[in-house]
């Protein structure tokens, strides 16, 4: 019988069907701010800051950021800003005291002018670290706070050690330093209990800066050649102005060319940074286009010049809307499930920092 009916295997097991892969959804960031609305906030902030000799500027910053946060939405919900203007005012008083010390040193002890600059340079990483803590802790989405877990030692490494090495290497390490700064900022940031991650390669930063440098040098060479050649023509009216006029034209040409190159470099860097940033398993995507950014810069500049500065709030709204709406999140599963899973731990995360984060240096 055993030849006909072999014994049943004792290790027989049913194979479980594979778990379904969560569907991916794309959530677009939106900005609904309007120039006319923000103009009223901007003009009141400006007037009150002037009347109060700058004291109101801390409250002006909070009003501005709350307007920007309230009008920035993701999946139909806006962000919130909780910054305390008194905390910001403390930071600005510290900055003012440091400035007065520097002015006093220049006037009465000019041989020690390097001392306050050295102290400021040494304190800068700590100030950046505290400002990152303050900004993220006072930002929230759906009642869940952001946070920053980076240490002061890490801040000194990326904001003091690496910049010094960059100067010593004649800025060859510039792109490497930029990549390490963004890695520190993004990897050490969190939303509730979920941490961000950053994996942009150093080579991507070198590529972006190299492209920008090639364009800039090529344009610089063309400008110098064109100005010198035209100045040497016998019929050129300004040829008698001599060397100062030629140098002035070259500097104007360099500034104009740099103005045109800037949106190219900015768009490459923003896309590089956010396309390599994740929140948990959710991937950010940035689709900033340099052509659109250049158009905004040109039209905004013309608007500000021809309105004697009154177009400034409209320019800020236009640029902010484009930069925000160039970002989206590719969520694994639904964003609602992610928020629900994060809420339990995230709502209470960082409450112990309330005493620590009692002022902002407003960098």
Residue pairs with C-beta under 8 A, 6 or more apart in sequence:
22 332
22 333
23 333
23 334
24 330
24 331
24 332
24 333
25 330
25 331
25 333
25 334
25 335
26 285
26 328
26 329
26 330
26 331
27 74
27 75
27 328
27 329
27 331
27 335
28 325
28 327
28 328
29 72
29 73
29 74
29 324
29 325
29 327
29 328
29 329
30 72
30 73
30 74
30 324
30 325
31 71
31 72
31 73
31 320
31 321
31 324
31 325
32 71
32 73
33 67
33 68
33 71
33 317
33 320
33 321
34 317
35 313
35 314
35 317
35 318
37 67
38 67
38 313
38 314
38 316
38 317
39 310
39 313
39 314
41 63
41 64
41 67
41 313
42 64
42 312
42 313
42 316
43 313
45 56
45 57
45 59
45 60
45 63
45 64
46 60
48 56
48 59
48 60
49 55
49 56
49 57
49 60
54 92
55 89
57 92
58 85
58 86
58 88
58 89
58 92
58 362
59 85
61 83
61 85
61 88
61 362
62 81
62 83
62 84
62 85
62 88
65 81
65 83
66 80
66 81
68 81
68 320
69 78
69 79
69 80
69 81
69 139
70 78
70 79
70 80
71 78
72 78
72 79
72 324
73 79
74 141
74 329
74 335
75 335
75 336
77 141
77 142
79 139
79 140
79 141
80 139
80 140
80 141
81 138
81 139
82 138
82 139
82 140
83 134
83 135
83 138
83 360
84 138
87 134
87 357
87 358
87 359
87 360
88 359
88 360
88 362
90 358
90 359
90 360
91 131
91 359
91 360
91 361
91 362
92 362
94 359
94 361
95 361
95 362
98 116
98 120
101 116
102 113
102 116
102 117
102 120
105 112
105 113
105 115
105 116
106 113
121 160
122 160
124 159
124 160
125 152
125 155
125 156
125 158
125 159
125 160
126 152
126 155
126 156
127 361
127 363
128 155
128 159
128 363
129 150
129 151
129 152
129 155
129 159
130 357
130 359
130 360
130 361
131 360
131 361
131 362
131 363
132 148
132 150
132 185
132 188
132 189
133 147
133 148
133 353
133 356
133 357
134 357
134 359
134 360
134 361
135 360
136 145
136 146
136 147
136 148
136 189
137 145
137 146
137 147
137 148
137 350
137 353
137 357
138 357
139 145
139 146
140 146
141 191
141 339
142 339
142 343
143 343
143 347
144 191
144 192
144 339
144 342
144 343
144 346
144 347
145 192
145 346
145 347
145 349
145 350
146 189
146 190
146 191
147 189
147 190
147 191
147 349
147 350
147 353
148 188
148 189
148 190
149 188
149 189
149 190
149 195
150 184
150 185
150 188
154 184
154 188
155 184
157 184
158 177
158 180
158 181
158 184
159 181
162 173
162 176
162 177
162 180
162 181
163 177
165 173
165 177
166 172
166 173
166 174
166 176
166 177
174 209
175 202
175 205
175 206
175 208
175 209
176 202
176 205
176 206
178 205
178 209
178 269
179 200
179 201
179 202
179 204
179 205
182 198
182 200
182 273
183 198
183 200
185 198
186 196
186 197
186 198
186 273
186 277
187 195
187 196
187 197
187 198
189 195
189 196
190 196
190 349
191 279
191 342
191 346
192 342
192 343
192 345
192 346
192 347
192 349
193 342
193 345
193 346
193 349
194 279
194 280
194 338
194 342
194 346
195 279
195 280
196 277
196 278
196 279
197 277
197 278
197 279
198 273
198 276
198 277
198 278
199 276
199 278
200 272
200 273
200 275
200 276
200 277
201 276
204 272
204 276
205 269
205 272
208 265
208 268
208 269
208 272
209 265
211 264
211 265
211 268
212 261
212 264
212 265
212 268
215 261
215 264
216 257
216 258
216 261
219 257
219 260
219 261
220 254
220 257
223 250
223 253
223 254
223 257
224 250
226 253
227 246
227 249
227 250
227 253
228 246
230 236
231 238
231 239
231 245
231 246
231 249
232 239
233 239
238 245
259 297
260 294
262 297
263 290
263 293
263 294
263 297
264 290
264 294
266 288
266 290
266 293
267 288
267 289
267 290
267 293
268 290
270 286
270 288
270 323
270 326
271 286
271 287
271 288
273 286
274 284
274 285
274 286
274 327
275 284
275 285
275 286
277 283
277 284
278 284
279 329
280 338
281 332
282 329
282 330
282 331
282 332
282 335
282 338
283 329
283 330
284 327
284 328
284 329
284 330
285 327
285 328
285 329
285 330
286 326
286 327
287 326
287 328
288 322
288 323
288 326
289 326
292 322
293 322
296 315
296 318
296 319
296 322
297 319
299 318
300 311
300 314
300 315
300 318
300 319
301 315
303 311
303 314
303 315
304 311
304 312
304 315
329 335
331 338
